[in-house]
Amino acid sequence: MFLENGFLPQNKFWKYLVGSIIIIFASTIGQLPLLIAIAIKSIKTGKPFPMTETGMMTYLSLNTTLFLILFSFVVAFIAIILVVKYFHRQTFLSVTTSRKKTDWKRILFSFSLWGLFTAGTTFIMYYVSPEDFVWNFKPVPFLILTIISVALIPIQTSTEEYVFRGYLMQGFAVLAKNRWFPLVMTSVIFGSMHIANPEVEKMGYIILFYYIGTGFFLGIITLMDEGMELALGFHAANNLVTALLVTSDWTAFQTNSVFKDVSSPSAGFEIFVPLLIIFPLLIFIFSKKYNWTGWKEKLTGDIEIKSLEINQNAENNE
C-alpha cells in the first residue's frame, strides 16, 4: 500500500517538516544562477535589475530563462532523493509506488493520453479562434526549446509530484493516520503554491480553484492506483506539450513555442470544465483500465497501525 510505505519506525512527522525545509532551501540555491545571470547582464548593459516576476522572466532570452528556471528543480530533485534516502532511510521506490518496481507503462499511458488531448484541443482552439493566436515558430529557438524542455521539464514536474503526491502525501498520512487528510492538505498546498503565478494576477484568485482541483485530481489517481506513475505522466505531458505548443505574455512559462496566445485572459466557466468534466472522465478511464475498487477506503479510510506492524514484522522474519 502506497501511503503505508512511509510508516517506518524512524519516520516521525517532524522529519517531514525538516525535510521540506531542506528541499525548499535546495530549490532556493538552485535559483541563484538565474539571479546571477540577470545581475551580470544588468551590470554590463546598465539596464535596471528587474523588480517584478514578469520583468525577471523577460530580462534574458526566453530559452536561457527557461533553462535557468528549470535548473532549480534539478537541484530540488537531488535534494528529495537525498532526504528520502539518508534522512528518512527509505528507498526512492517506496515514495514512488507500492509496486515492486516503477510501472513505466502507466507513466507512458498517462503521458500519451493527456499529451494527445492537450495537443488536440490546442489545434482545435486555433482552428476555431485563429484571431486569438499568432504563429510564433522560429526553427532554431524552437529546436533549443525542445532540447531544454524534453531534458528538464519532466524533472520539474516530477519534482513537484514527488514533493506533493509522494513525500508530503506520506508525511501527512503519518501524522493523521488516515487517507483523506493527506489528500486534502497536499491538494490545497499544491494549489496555493501557484498564487504567485502571473495567471492569478491576470485572471483573479478564482483560478486557484483550478490549481487546487488539479491537486485533488492528481491525489485521487495516486491514492486509487497506489502509486504516482499516472500523476507523473499526466503532469509531464501537461507542462511539456504546453511549453512547446503555446505561450503568452501572462503565463508562468514564456517560451519560443509554435503559437502565442494573444487573447485577453479571463476566468469563467472554462476553468471548471476540466474540474467537472475532463478530470472525472480521465479518472473513469484510468479506473476501467486498472480495475480500481474500494474507492471509499482508499480515499477516506483510516490506516491501521497494528496491522502495519504485523505485516512489517512478518516481512522482517522472511
Secondary structure, 3 states (H helix, E strand, C coil): CCHHHHCCCCCCHHHHHHHHHHHHHHHHHHCHHHHHHHHHHHHHHCCCCCCCHHHHHCCCCHHHHHHHHHHHHHHHHHHHHHHHHHHCCCCCHHHCECCCCCCHHHHHHHHHHHHHHHHHHHHHHHHHCHHHEEECCCHHHHHHHHHHHHHHHHHHHHHHHHHHHHHHHHHHHHHHCECHHHHHHHHHHHHHCCCCCHHHHHHCHHHHHHHHHHHHHHHHHHHHHCECHHHHHHHHHHHHHHHHHEECCCCCCCCCCCEEECCCCCCCHHHHHHHHHHHHHHHHHHHHHHCCCCHHHHHHCECCHHHHHHHHHHHHHC
